[in-house]
């Protein structure tokens, strides 16, 4: 039996010298594996007599149990050592102040849109929302831009499933369609209120409240550089009434710009231009009187007297109703207000950039 005692002692020594679980499993194989010392001894029992098998087998089993007990003790010791090392590596200093999650906030363009809506609401303008997937009629034709009009080439855009070959659906290229949609609903409402033909036949020339509305929202065009994005924001405005003139346009937009930029020294100029849906038309530039932009003219909007064809497409008598429209880019206004020189920064999702506006 001295041989078995020596074997158990050797196993305990080898197990104790195993520094990792892998080393321990290798040591285990020498004693308890398929070709290990204990297994070889068990195979040798076949050559012994029945009485010798009983005594020898019992001794071998006792040695095997002692080796397995030593193996399990070493496994537990290695696991405990590993756990202590992990706890030490991941130790927390509970005396340190806690980390608080930063508060979120609105995107800078959203802040600009809210500011625009607040200013125009104070002037009596409603805020209209509409579909971003628009029909060809509202996006182009109703705005005096028929299929063969050259101005459509400036609106290369994203067409989507739906509609027909002659009247496809598309992602709207501006929010001007909402001007027509809002005006059509406005006219229908007051046709019914005045007892006019509810079928909507003929142009409405009855009395009704003026239409004052702005339409902010996302728009889409195939364009991408430092000052353009395939998805961008626009805010269109419309004022229709019986005696709305270009003078009203100049007053309203000048007052808006001076309020938005908080500068009574802001100077505006209206340059003659062309838009299919207005006549006459004008680009609106602003000139800053101070700061890094002092003396520079910057285009901020397009505008004009609503074209008679567009007034008629709204269901109104163009001989009685007249008005103005304008369209501006909130993204550009945001860039000017905060001194940002690359539009793409607004859409990269960089928290370091966006957190500056909170």
C-alpha positions as a LaTeX table, in Angstrom:
\begin{tabular}{lrrr}
\hline
Residue & $x$ (\AA) & $y$ (\AA) & $z$ (\AA) \\
\hline
Unk1 & 0.00 & 0.00 & 0.00 \\
Unk2 & 3.07 & 2.21 & 0.30 \\
Unk3 & 2.97 & 2.61 & $-3.48$ \\
Unk4 & $-0.56$ & 4.11 & $-3.31$ \\
Unk5 & 0.41 & 6.50 & $-0.53$ \\
Unk6 & 3.32 & 7.71 & $-2.63$ \\
Unk7 & 0.95 & 8.14 & $-5.61$ \\
Unk8 & $-1.51$ & 10.22 & $-3.56$ \\
Unk9 & 1.32 & 12.38 & $-2.23$ \\
Unk10 & 2.65 & 12.89 & $-5.78$ \\
Unk11 & $-0.81$ & 13.90 & $-7.01$ \\
Unk12 & $-1.20$ & 16.41 & $-4.17$ \\
Unk13 & 2.20 & 17.89 & $-4.97$ \\
Unk14 & 1.45 & 18.20 & $-8.71$ \\
Unk15 & $-1.98$ & 19.69 & $-8.02$ \\
Unk16 & $-0.49$ & 22.19 & $-5.59$ \\
Unk17 & 2.04 & 23.32 & $-8.20$ \\
Unk18 & $-0.68$ & 23.96 & $-10.85$ \\
Unk19 & $-0.94$ & 27.75 & $-11.22$ \\
Unk20 & $-3.92$ & 27.81 & $-13.59$ \\
Unk21 & $-7.03$ & 25.69 & $-14.20$ \\
Unk22 & $-5.44$ & 24.44 & $-17.45$ \\
Unk23 & $-2.32$ & 23.27 & $-15.59$ \\
Unk24 & $-4.53$ & 21.53 & $-13.05$ \\
Unk25 & $-6.43$ & 19.63 & $-15.75$ \\
Unk26 & $-3.14$ & 18.49 & $-17.27$ \\
Unk27 & $-2.00$ & 17.22 & $-13.86$ \\
Unk28 & $-5.33$ & 15.47 & $-13.37$ \\
Unk29 & $-4.83$ & 13.54 & $-16.62$ \\
Unk30 & $-1.60$ & 12.01 & $-15.27$ \\
Unk31 & $-3.46$ & 10.39 & $-12.41$ \\
Unk32 & $-7.16$ & 10.10 & $-13.30$ \\
Unk33 & $-7.17$ & 10.29 & $-17.09$ \\
Unk34 & $-7.84$ & 7.39 & $-19.50$ \\
Unk35 & $-4.13$ & 6.63 & $-19.48$ \\
Unk36 & $-3.47$ & 7.84 & $-15.94$ \\
Unk37 & $-1.79$ & 5.94 & $-13.11$ \\
Unk38 & $-5.04$ & 5.03 & $-11.29$ \\
Unk39 & $-6.63$ & 3.77 & $-14.53$ \\
Unk40 & $-3.60$ & 1.59 & $-15.26$ \\
Unk41 & $-3.77$ & 0.12 & $-11.76$ \\
Unk42 & $-7.46$ & $-0.70$ & $-12.18$ \\
Unk43 & $-6.68$ & $-2.52$ & $-15.43$ \\
Unk44 & $-4.07$ & $-4.62$ & $-13.61$ \\
Unk45 & $-6.71$ & $-6.08$ & $-11.28$ \\
Unk46 & $-7.75$ & $-8.59$ & $-13.96$ \\
Unk47 & $-4.57$ & $-10.63$ & $-13.34$ \\
Unk48 & $-5.24$ & $-11.03$ & $-9.60$ \\
Unk49 & $-7.23$ & $-13.63$ & $-7.70$ \\
Unk50 & $-10.69$ & $-12.88$ & $-6.36$ \\
Unk51 & $-9.49$ & $-12.21$ & $-2.80$ \\
Unk52 & $-6.60$ & $-10.05$ & $-4.00$ \\
Unk53 & $-8.96$ & $-8.08$ & $-6.30$ \\
Unk54 & $-11.14$ & $-7.16$ & $-3.32$ \\
Unk55 & $-8.37$ & $-5.86$ & $-1.14$ \\
Unk56 & $-6.35$ & $-4.28$ & $-3.97$ \\
Unk57 & $-9.43$ & $-2.73$ & $-5.57$ \\
Unk58 & $-10.56$ & $-1.20$ & $-2.26$ \\
Unk59 & $-7.13$ & 0.33 & $-1.70$ \\
Unk60 & $-7.01$ & 1.77 & $-5.23$ \\
Unk61 & $-10.51$ & 3.28 & $-4.82$ \\
Unk62 & $-9.47$ & 4.83 & $-1.54$ \\
Unk63 & $-6.41$ & 6.36 & $-3.22$ \\
Unk64 & $-8.57$ & 7.57 & $-6.14$ \\
Unk65 & $-10.98$ & 9.27 & $-3.73$ \\
Unk66 & $-8.08$ & 10.96 & $-1.95$ \\
Unk67 & $-6.70$ & 12.21 & $-5.30$ \\
Unk68 & $-10.15$ & 13.48 & $-6.40$ \\
Unk69 & $-10.58$ & 15.26 & $-3.05$ \\
Unk70 & $-7.20$ & 16.95 & $-3.47$ \\
Unk71 & $-8.16$ & 17.88 & $-7.06$ \\
Unk72 & $-11.44$ & 19.50 & $-5.97$ \\
Unk73 & $-9.74$ & 21.41 & $-3.16$ \\
Unk74 & $-7.19$ & 22.80 & $-5.63$ \\
Unk75 & $-9.93$ & 23.72 & $-8.10$ \\
Unk76 & $-11.74$ & 25.69 & $-5.40$ \\
Unk77 & $-8.51$ & 27.38 & $-4.37$ \\
Unk78 & $-7.73$ & 28.44 & $-7.96$ \\
Unk79 & $-11.30$ & 29.69 & $-8.48$ \\
Unk80 & $-11.13$ & 31.68 & $-5.27$ \\
Unk81 & $-7.77$ & 33.16 & $-6.30$ \\
Unk82 & $-9.19$ & 34.12 & $-9.69$ \\
Unk83 & $-12.26$ & 35.70 & $-8.07$ \\
Unk84 & $-10.12$ & 37.73 & $-5.68$ \\
Unk85 & $-7.98$ & 38.96 & $-8.57$ \\
Unk86 & $-11.09$ & 39.97 & $-10.50$ \\
Unk87 & $-12.56$ & 41.77 & $-7.51$ \\
Unk88 & $-9.28$ & 43.58 & $-6.98$ \\
Unk89 & $-9.13$ & 44.63 & $-10.63$ \\
Unk90 & $-12.76$ & 45.80 & $-10.64$ \\
Unk91 & $-12.71$ & 47.41 & $-7.23$ \\
Unk92 & $-14.95$ & 50.44 & $-6.81$ \\
Unk93 & $-14.25$ & 53.39 & $-4.60$ \\
Unk94 & $-17.66$ & 53.86 & $-3.01$ \\
Unk95 & $-16.52$ & 57.18 & $-1.54$ \\
Unk96 & $-16.34$ & 58.78 & $-5.01$ \\
Unk97 & $-19.27$ & 61.02 & $-6.04$ \\
Unk98 & $-21.86$ & 59.35 & $-8.27$ \\
Unk99 & $-22.03$ & 59.87 & $-12.01$ \\
Unk100 & $-25.17$ & 61.56 & $-13.22$ \\
Unk101 & $-26.60$ & 61.08 & $-16.69$ \\
Unk102 & $-26.58$ & 64.35 & $-18.59$ \\
Unk103 & $-29.92$ & 65.95 & $-19.33$ \\
Unk104 & $-31.04$ & 65.87 & $-22.95$ \\
Unk105 & $-32.19$ & 68.84 & $-24.97$ \\
Unk106 & $-33.56$ & 69.96 & $-28.30$ \\
Unk107 & $-31.54$ & 69.83 & $-31.48$ \\
Unk108 & $-30.34$ & 73.30 & $-32.60$ \\
Unk109 & $-32.54$ & 73.13 & $-35.72$ \\
Unk110 & $-35.53$ & 72.23 & $-33.52$ \\
Unk111 & $-34.72$ & 75.26 & $-31.36$ \\
Unk112 & $-34.76$ & 77.40 & $-34.51$ \\
Unk113 & $-38.07$ & 75.95 & $-35.68$ \\
Unk114 & $-39.64$ & 76.63 & $-32.29$ \\
Unk115 & $-38.33$ & 80.20 & $-32.43$ \\
Unk116 & $-39.72$ & 80.73 & $-35.94$ \\
Unk117 & $-43.13$ & 79.37 & $-34.96$ \\
Unk118 & $-43.26$ & 81.54 & $-31.84$ \\
Unk119 & $-42.42$ & 84.72 & $-33.76$ \\
Unk120 & $-44.93$ & 84.15 & $-36.55$ \\
Unk121 & $-47.61$ & 82.98 & $-34.11$ \\
Unk122 & $-47.27$ & 86.35 & $-32.39$ \\
Unk123 & $-48.10$ & 87.92 & $-35.79$ \\
Unk124 & $-51.29$ & 85.88 & $-36.14$ \\
Unk125 & $-49.96$ & 83.08 & $-38.36$ \\
Unk126 & $-51.15$ & 79.50 & $-37.93$ \\
Unk127 & $-48.70$ & 76.58 & $-38.07$ \\
Unk128 & $-49.61$ & 73.87 & $-40.61$ \\
Unk129 & $-48.21$ & 70.35 & $-40.89$ \\
Unk130 & $-48.58$ & 68.01 & $-43.84$ \\
Unk131 & $-47.37$ & 64.79 & $-45.50$ \\
Unk132 & $-43.72$ & 64.38 & $-46.42$ \\
Unk133 & $-44.72$ & 61.97 & $-49.22$ \\
Unk134 & $-46.46$ & 64.33 & $-51.57$ \\
Unk135 & $-48.38$ & 64.08 & $-54.85$ \\
Unk136 & $-47.07$ & 65.57 & $-58.06$ \\
Unk137 & $-50.10$ & 67.89 & $-58.16$ \\
Unk138 & $-49.48$ & 69.61 & $-54.83$ \\
Unk139 & $-45.68$ & 69.57 & $-55.09$ \\
Unk140 & $-45.46$ & 70.96 & $-58.64$ \\
Unk141 & $-48.57$ & 71.50 & $-60.76$ \\
Unk142 & $-50.67$ & 73.38 & $-58.22$ \\
Unk143 & $-47.68$ & 75.68 & $-57.70$ \\
Unk144 & $-47.66$ & 76.70 & $-61.36$ \\
Unk145 & $-44.90$ & 74.23 & $-62.27$ \\
Unk146 & $-46.36$ & 71.86 & $-64.90$ \\
Unk147 & $-44.55$ & 68.77 & $-66.11$ \\
Unk148 & $-42.63$ & 70.52 & $-68.89$ \\
Unk149 & $-41.59$ & 73.52 & $-66.78$ \\
Unk150 & $-37.78$ & 74.05 & $-66.70$ \\
Unk151 & $-37.89$ & 74.88 & $-62.98$ \\
Unk152 & $-38.51$ & 71.19 & $-62.24$ \\
Unk153 & $-34.88$ & 70.46 & $-63.09$ \\
Unk154 & $-33.87$ & 72.29 & $-59.90$ \\
Unk155 & $-36.00$ & 69.86 & $-57.88$ \\
Unk156 & $-34.46$ & 66.51 & $-58.88$ \\
Unk157 & $-35.76$ & 64.43 & $-56.04$ \\
Unk158 & $-36.72$ & 61.05 & $-54.60$ \\
Unk159 & $-39.73$ & 59.41 & $-56.22$ \\
Unk160 & $-41.51$ & 56.66 & $-54.31$ \\
Unk161 & $-43.99$ & 53.90 & $-55.02$ \\
Unk162 & $-47.58$ & 54.92 & $-55.43$ \\
Unk163 & $-49.42$ & 57.34 & $-57.66$ \\
Unk164 & $-49.24$ & 56.71 & $-61.38$ \\
Unk165 & $-46.86$ & 57.14 & $-64.31$ \\
Unk166 & $-48.35$ & 60.54 & $-65.07$ \\
Unk167 & $-48.79$ & 61.59 & $-61.43$ \\
Unk168 & $-46.05$ & 59.97 & $-59.31$ \\
Unk169 & $-45.59$ & 60.35 & $-55.59$ \\
Unk170 & $-42.39$ & 61.81 & $-54.25$ \\
Unk171 & $-40.67$ & 63.07 & $-51.13$ \\
Unk172 & $-41.66$ & 66.73 & $-51.09$ \\
Unk173 & $-38.99$ & 69.13 & $-52.31$ \\
Unk174 & $-40.36$ & 72.10 & $-50.35$ \\
Unk175 & $-43.16$ & 72.75 & $-47.87$ \\
Unk176 & $-45.01$ & 75.02 & $-50.33$ \\
Unk177 & $-47.56$ & 72.23 & $-51.01$ \\
Unk178 & $-48.88$ & 72.87 & $-47.51$ \\
Unk179 & $-49.78$ & 76.42 & $-48.54$ \\
Unk180 & $-52.13$ & 75.04 & $-51.19$ \\
Unk181 & $-53.44$ & 72.23 & $-48.97$ \\
Unk182 & $-54.18$ & 74.65 & $-46.12$ \\
Unk183 & $-55.79$ & 77.21 & $-48.42$ \\
Unk184 & $-58.00$ & 74.57 & $-50.09$ \\
Unk185 & $-59.25$ & 73.38 & $-46.69$ \\
Unk186 & $-59.74$ & 76.98 & $-45.59$ \\
Unk187 & $-61.86$ & 77.72 & $-48.67$ \\
Unk188 & $-63.95$ & 74.54 & $-48.24$ \\
Unk189 & $-64.67$ & 75.49 & $-44.65$ \\
Unk190 & $-65.92$ & 78.96 & $-45.55$ \\
Unk191 & $-67.87$ & 77.77 & $-48.58$ \\
Unk192 & $-69.91$ & 75.71 & $-46.15$ \\
Unk193 & $-70.06$ & 78.52 & $-43.59$ \\
Unk194 & $-71.41$ & 81.01 & $-46.15$ \\
Unk195 & $-73.81$ & 78.57 & $-47.80$ \\
Unk196 & $-71.88$ & 78.59 & $-51.08$ \\
Unk197 & $-71.86$ & 75.53 & $-53.32$ \\
Unk198 & $-70.26$ & 72.82 & $-51.19$ \\
Unk199 & $-69.26$ & 70.84 & $-54.24$ \\
Unk200 & $-66.53$ & 73.41 & $-54.73$ \\
Unk201 & $-67.40$ & 74.24 & $-58.33$ \\
Unk202 & $-66.13$ & 77.59 & $-59.48$ \\
Unk203 & $-63.75$ & 79.95 & $-57.70$ \\
Unk204 & $-64.70$ & 81.29 & $-54.31$ \\
Unk205 & $-65.16$ & 85.04 & $-54.19$ \\
Unk206 & $-67.20$ & 85.36 & $-51.03$ \\
Unk207 & $-66.13$ & 86.91 & $-47.76$ \\
Unk208 & $-63.80$ & 84.92 & $-45.55$ \\
Unk209 & $-61.06$ & 85.56 & $-42.97$ \\
Unk210 & $-57.56$ & 86.09 & $-44.30$ \\
Unk211 & $-55.26$ & 83.08 & $-44.66$ \\
Unk212 & $-52.11$ & 83.45 & $-42.60$ \\
Unk213 & $-50.06$ & 80.29 & $-42.25$ \\
Unk214 & $-46.50$ & 79.03 & $-42.02$ \\
Unk215 & $-45.52$ & 75.45 & $-42.92$ \\
Unk216 & $-42.26$ & 74.25 & $-41.33$ \\
Unk217 & $-40.96$ & 70.73 & $-41.93$ \\
Unk218 & $-38.52$ & 68.35 & $-43.55$ \\
Unk219 & $-37.94$ & 68.37 & $-47.31$ \\
Unk220 & $-35.79$ & 66.31 & $-49.66$ \\
Unk221 & $-33.61$ & 66.90 & $-52.72$ \\
Unk222 & $-30.65$ & 65.11 & $-54.30$ \\
Unk223 & $-27.98$ & 67.45 & $-52.97$ \\
Unk224 & $-25.15$ & 67.17 & $-50.45$ \\
Unk225 & $-22.24$ & 69.47 & $-49.54$ \\
Unk226 & $-21.16$ & 71.80 & $-46.73$ \\
Unk227 & $-24.27$ & 73.97 & $-47.13$ \\
Unk228 & $-26.77$ & 71.43 & $-48.55$ \\
Unk229 & $-28.16$ & 68.13 & $-47.32$ \\
Unk230 & $-30.39$ & 65.52 & $-49.05$ \\
Unk231 & $-32.79$ & 66.05 & $-46.14$ \\
Unk232 & $-33.19$ & 69.61 & $-44.96$ \\
Unk233 & $-35.78$ & 71.88 & $-43.39$ \\
Unk234 & $-37.90$ & 74.59 & $-44.89$ \\
Unk235 & $-40.46$ & 77.01 & $-43.58$ \\
Unk236 & $-42.93$ & 78.43 & $-46.07$ \\
Unk237 & $-45.26$ & 81.29 & $-45.28$ \\
Unk238 & $-48.49$ & 82.50 & $-46.90$ \\
Unk239 & $-50.76$ & 85.49 & $-46.37$ \\
Unk240 & $-53.83$ & 85.74 & $-48.59$ \\
Unk241 & $-56.49$ & 88.41 & $-48.33$ \\
Unk242 & $-58.28$ & 91.08 & $-50.31$ \\
Unk243 & $-55.69$ & 93.82 & $-49.78$ \\
Unk244 & $-52.37$ & 92.12 & $-49.02$ \\
Unk245 & $-49.49$ & 93.82 & $-50.81$ \\
Unk246 & $-45.77$ & 93.48 & $-51.34$ \\
Unk247 & $-45.37$ & 96.19 & $-48.72$ \\
Unk248 & $-46.88$ & 93.80 & $-46.15$ \\
Unk249 & $-44.35$ & 91.15 & $-47.17$ \\
Unk250 & $-41.44$ & 93.54 & $-46.60$ \\
Unk251 & $-42.78$ & 94.62 & $-43.22$ \\
Unk252 & $-43.54$ & 91.09 & $-41.97$ \\
Unk253 & $-40.26$ & 89.53 & $-43.03$ \\
Unk254 & $-38.13$ & 92.46 & $-41.88$ \\
Unk255 & $-39.78$ & 92.35 & $-38.47$ \\
Unk256 & $-39.28$ & 88.58 & $-38.32$ \\
Unk257 & $-35.55$ & 88.77 & $-39.16$ \\
Unk258 & $-34.84$ & 91.56 & $-36.68$ \\
Unk259 & $-36.68$ & 89.64 & $-33.95$ \\
Unk260 & $-35.06$ & 86.31 & $-34.82$ \\
Unk261 & $-31.50$ & 87.71 & $-34.82$ \\
Unk262 & $-32.26$ & 90.18 & $-32.00$ \\
Unk263 & $-30.85$ & 93.06 & $-34.01$ \\
Unk264 & $-32.73$ & 96.27 & $-34.78$ \\
Unk265 & $-29.84$ & 97.28 & $-37.04$ \\
Unk266 & $-30.42$ & 94.39 & $-39.43$ \\
Unk267 & $-30.86$ & 95.62 & $-43.03$ \\
Unk268 & $-32.81$ & 93.65 & $-45.66$ \\
Unk269 & $-32.88$ & 93.96 & $-49.42$ \\
Unk270 & $-35.26$ & 92.38 & $-51.91$ \\
Unk271 & $-33.55$ & 91.41 & $-55.19$ \\
Unk272 & $-35.69$ & 90.67 & $-58.25$ \\
Unk273 & $-35.72$ & 86.96 & $-59.01$ \\
Unk274 & $-37.93$ & 84.24 & $-60.51$ \\
Unk275 & $-40.09$ & 81.59 & $-58.92$ \\
Unk276 & $-42.90$ & 79.84 & $-60.83$ \\
Unk277 & $-45.40$ & 80.29 & $-58.00$ \\
Unk278 & $-44.91$ & 84.05 & $-57.39$ \\
Unk279 & $-45.00$ & 87.13 & $-59.61$ \\
Unk280 & $-43.21$ & 89.41 & $-59.00$ \\
Unk281 & $-40.56$ & 87.42 & $-57.10$ \\
Unk282 & $-37.64$ & 88.46 & $-54.95$ \\
Unk283 & $-34.70$ & 86.93 & $-53.13$ \\
Unk284 & $-34.31$ & 88.29 & $-49.61$ \\
Unk285 & $-30.81$ & 89.15 & $-48.36$ \\
Unk286 & $-29.80$ & 90.40 & $-44.94$ \\
Unk287 & $-26.82$ & 92.55 & $-44.03$ \\
Unk288 & $-25.32$ & 92.39 & $-40.58$ \\
Unk289 & $-23.99$ & 95.62 & $-39.09$ \\
Unk290 & $-21.67$ & 94.10 & $-36.51$ \\
Unk291 & $-19.62$ & 91.04 & $-35.65$ \\
Unk292 & $-17.65$ & 88.83 & $-38.07$ \\
Unk293 & $-20.38$ & 89.13 & $-40.73$ \\
Unk294 & $-20.48$ & 92.93 & $-40.64$ \\
Unk295 & $-21.21$ & 94.40 & $-44.06$ \\
Unk296 & $-21.87$ & 91.08 & $-45.79$ \\
Unk297 & $-25.08$ & 90.30 & $-47.66$ \\
Unk298 & $-26.44$ & 86.81 & $-47.07$ \\
Unk299 & $-29.41$ & 85.25 & $-48.85$ \\
Unk300 & $-31.94$ & 83.85 & $-46.40$ \\
Unk301 & $-35.24$ & 83.44 & $-48.30$ \\
Unk302 & $-37.19$ & 83.61 & $-51.51$ \\
Unk303 & $-40.49$ & 85.47 & $-51.74$ \\
Unk304 & $-43.04$ & 87.17 & $-53.93$ \\
Unk305 & $-46.65$ & 88.00 & $-54.71$ \\
Unk306 & $-48.60$ & 84.74 & $-55.10$ \\
Unk307 & $-49.10$ & 83.97 & $-58.80$ \\
Unk308 & $-52.75$ & 84.22 & $-59.95$ \\
Unk309 & $-52.62$ & 80.62 & $-61.21$ \\
Unk310 & $-51.68$ & 79.42 & $-57.73$ \\
Unk311 & $-54.45$ & 81.52 & $-56.17$ \\
Unk312 & $-56.94$ & 79.87 & $-58.53$ \\
Unk313 & $-55.55$ & 76.41 & $-57.70$ \\
Unk314 & $-56.37$ & 77.22 & $-54.09$ \\
Unk315 & $-60.00$ & 77.62 & $-55.19$ \\
Unk316 & $-59.99$ & 81.42 & $-54.87$ \\
Unk317 & $-60.95$ & 84.15 & $-57.28$ \\
Unk318 & $-57.62$ & 85.76 & $-58.22$ \\
Unk319 & $-59.41$ & 88.96 & $-59.17$ \\
Unk320 & $-60.47$ & 89.44 & $-55.55$ \\
Unk321 & $-57.83$ & 87.66 & $-53.47$ \\
Unk322 & $-54.15$ & 88.49 & $-53.49$ \\
Unk323 & $-51.27$ & 87.75 & $-51.17$ \\
Unk324 & $-47.61$ & 86.95 & $-50.71$ \\
Unk325 & $-45.56$ & 83.87 & $-49.96$ \\
Unk326 & $-42.04$ & 83.27 & $-48.77$ \\
Unk327 & $-39.79$ & 80.31 & $-48.15$ \\
Unk328 & $-36.69$ & 80.11 & $-45.98$ \\
Unk329 & $-34.27$ & 77.48 & $-44.72$ \\
Unk330 & $-34.24$ & 77.06 & $-40.92$ \\
Unk331 & $-30.97$ & 75.12 & $-41.27$ \\
Unk332 & $-29.26$ & 78.18 & $-42.75$ \\
Unk333 & $-30.79$ & 80.45 & $-40.12$ \\
Unk334 & $-29.43$ & 78.09 & $-37.46$ \\
Unk335 & $-25.97$ & 78.25 & $-39.01$ \\
Unk336 & $-26.07$ & 82.06 & $-39.00$ \\
Unk337 & $-27.47$ & 82.35 & $-35.50$ \\
Unk338 & $-24.88$ & 80.02 & $-33.94$ \\
Unk339 & $-21.91$ & 80.67 & $-36.23$ \\
Unk340 & $-21.74$ & 77.14 & $-37.69$ \\
Unk341 & $-20.03$ & 76.90 & $-41.09$ \\
Unk342 & $-20.83$ & 73.31 & $-42.09$ \\
Unk343 & $-24.45$ & 72.13 & $-42.33$ \\
Unk344 & $-23.43$ & 68.48 & $-42.03$ \\
Unk345 & $-22.50$ & 68.96 & $-38.37$ \\
Unk346 & $-26.20$ & 69.19 & $-37.54$ \\
Unk347 & $-26.83$ & 65.65 & $-38.82$ \\
Unk348 & $-23.67$ & 63.78 & $-37.74$ \\
Unk349 & $-25.11$ & 63.07 & $-34.28$ \\
Unk350 & $-21.90$ & 64.10 & $-32.48$ \\
Unk351 & $-22.90$ & 64.64 & $-28.84$ \\
Unk352 & $-19.87$ & 66.89 & $-28.27$ \\
Unk353 & $-21.18$ & 69.28 & $-30.93$ \\
Unk354 & $-24.88$ & 69.07 & $-30.03$ \\
Unk355 & $-24.32$ & 69.52 & $-26.29$ \\
Unk356 & $-23.07$ & 73.07 & $-26.91$ \\
Unk357 & $-26.63$ & 74.15 & $-27.66$ \\
Unk358 & $-28.19$ & 72.89 & $-24.42$ \\
\hline
\end{tabular}
